Amino acid sequence: MPELPEVETVARELRTRIIGKEINQIEALWSRSFQNMCDVEIAGQKILEIGRRGKYLILKLTKTFLIIHLRMTGQVLYFEQQNQCDFDDYIRVVVLFSDDTCILFKDVRKFGRIYHVADPDDQIAHVGKDALDADYEYFSEYLSTSKMNIKAFLLSQKYISGVGNIYADEALFLSGLHPAVISNKIRGKKARFLFENILYVLNNSILNMGSTISDYRDPSGEKGKNQFYFNVYGRAGLPCTSCGTAIEKIRFAGRGTHFCPKCQKNK
Ligand SMILES: [Zn+2]
């Protein structure tokens, strides 16, 4: 599932391609993929800005907003010419621009959504501060009051948003923290180290254009490269990059969770 680095990579590439373009038409080929939640006409509006909060893309139009969540397999693909679009059975939404370019929303599993809203908070008010916008004081305040295990805390999106299963596992490994450690037990230097490692794994992945495990592609259809640098994610049974112990994978906080039983102690 795309997390912050993948969605940020999509945002950055879309900014270079569709800012200022006028939407001629938006068409849902799978009705649930496009949720029109406001009655302002989309056709004729321009794309003014492209932002992001956590895993949500926020397209600011002249009057309203399009909020995109890729979920499991969503892809936003850009094409220079509408007659060269790479149409297949998994295209759910088509956005045509007045200069003959277009974007296609492709989504094999159909969990992804494009919402048309008057205000982003109509859809994402519950999403916490973006991990890259949070400072340590903000992070540590929530951490110090939470009784959740740290894996669930990072996955919740309520306090900081954008960290999902991959980057939670990677940040906990670098921090020497077992996923079951209770959040409010992580204090002082350990808390600051965790915060720095979260930023490190996210920013490093952005530099590598995100991680492609299965479906993720950027708007040009390119795969990310960050999956080649994982320490624990997807490495069950392989030797720890630090101590050589076999990486374990367990079901934890509802997700397949990877960790080194020697480097990450539950205390
Ligand atoms: Zn180890």
Residues whose N, C-alpha, C, O or C-beta is under 5 A from the ligand:
A	BS01	ZN	C240 S242 C243 G244 T245 C260 K262 C263
